[in-house]
Amino acid sequence: MSAQNRSSLREIEPTQPDYENVHVQPLYTDSTTSTFLVFVKKEVPKHYHASHTEQVMVLEGKGRMQLGEKEIMVKKGDFIVIPAGTLHAVRVIGRKPMKVLSIQSPEFKGEDRIFVDN
């Protein structure tokens, strides 16, 4: 995927507007990092990344996030660092979906997402 110039992340909408719960839209990737816009209507189930650090910036919406052993409220403007191996999940609060910028290092190819049962 090549570099893309964007004037505003606020202007980017899901490429599949009829998504049921989670829609992941790749923005950029190379061998050191991957960047995604993630749209969440309901929740992202508990999971962790064994070898990836994830940085999340909430652009729209709000939710209740499990981050390790803690539960925190997250809202527009919040920045969260999720170290490799850290259990995390989020449940949307309210009617408005969450829109988050997710940056993962090293490059994320979708193979390091380990879901955990309650």
Secondary structure as GFF3:
##gff-version 3
##sequence-region A 1 118
A	DSSP	three_ten_helix	9	11	.	.	.	ID=ss1
A	DSSP	beta_strand	22	29	.	.	.	ID=ss2
A	DSSP	beta_strand	34	40	.	.	.	ID=ss3
A	DSSP	beta_strand	43	48	.	.	.	ID=ss4
A	DSSP	beta_strand	53	60	.	.	.	ID=ss5
A	DSSP	beta_strand	62	67	.	.	.	ID=ss6
A	DSSP	beta_strand	70	75	.	.	.	ID=ss7
A	DSSP	beta_strand	79	82	.	.	.	ID=ss8
A	DSSP	beta_strand	88	92	.	.	.	ID=ss9
A	DSSP	beta_strand	98	105	.	.	.	ID=ss10
A	DSSP	beta_strand	114	115	.	.	.	ID=ss11
###
